[in-house]
Amino acid sequence: MEIFTCNVDGSDLKQITHLGKANWAPFYHPSGKKILFSSNHKGTRGFEFNIFMMNEDGSGLEQITYDKVFDSFPMFSPNGKKLVFSSNRNNGGTRNTNLFVADWMD
């Protein structure tokens, strides 16, 4: 599962990740220049998903979260000052998924 971009009409399709495994739940930063997404490409067990950010062309990959379980569905607030994401961290070993809100620091 890789991430692609295209125009609204489907033209100009471009693959922007080449990481292998599962890369999904992309969300653009309000500036339109960066994309957040979830990936397990660094995990060894398959379910270790963390949040990454890259430039809209796929360059400049940066890891945002460092967790041993599941972090996904990242979204910025409209002004880009808050990040919200779902995670299985701090769930006491259950399968509960919680929402986390963090201040975004550029």
N, C-alpha and C positions, 0 to 999 in steps of 0.2 A: 504494500500500500504506500504509494508515494503521493506527494502534493503537486498539483498542477494549477496553473492560472490560465484564464482565457478572457476574452471580451464577453460582454453580456450576450451577444449573439452566437457565442461558441467559437468564433474565429480566433486565430492567434494562440492556439493551445501550446503551452510551454510546461515541461516538467521542471519543477524547481527544487525537488529533493531527490537525492540518489543515495539514500541511507540504508535501504533494505528494511526488513521487518515491517512494522506498522507505524505510519506517520499519518496523523489525522487530526480532526477538529481544528482546522486553521481559523485564525481570526486576525484581521488587519488592525494595526495600530491606527488611531484616528488620523495620523499624518499621512497614511497611505503608503508609507515607505518601508514598514516592517511588518512581519507576519509572525504571530505566536502559533504554536501547534504542539501537540502531544506526540511523543515517540517512545518506543521501547528499543530503539536501535543500539543503545548502550547496555541494555539489560541482558542477563544470562538466563533468566528463568522464564521470560516471555511476558510477565505481567508487570514488570517494573517500568511503568510509564512516567516520564518526566516531561516538563514543559521546556520548550526550546524557542528561540527567536532567531529570525534570519531577515536579511534584506529581501525585498520583493522579487529579486532575481535569483534568490537561493544562496547568495554569498553571505559571509559574515555570521555563520552559525554560532550561536551562543546558548549555553545551557542556563536555564532560569531556576528550575527547582532541582533538588537533589534528594530524592526520596527512594526508599526501597520497596514501595508498594505502587500505588496508582495516583497520579496527578494528571488531570485532563480537563477538557472543555474550558480553556482559558479565554477570557474576554476582558477587554479594556472598557472602562467607563467612557462615555462620549468625549470627555475632556482629556482622556489619557492619564489621569492622575491616580486611578485605582485599577487594580487587577483583581478579578474574581476567578476562582477555579474550583473544581471539585477534587476531593482527595479522600483516600482511605487511611491517611495518617491519623494518629491519635484516636483510633476507633476501638481500642481495647481488644484487638484481635477478632472483632466481628467483621461482617461484610458491609457495615454501614459506610455510606459515602456522605461527606459533609462539604459544605461550601466554605471557602476561605476568602477573605477580602484583605488585600495588602495595598499599602501606599506604593505607587510606582515611582522609582527614582531613576531619572535619566542619567 
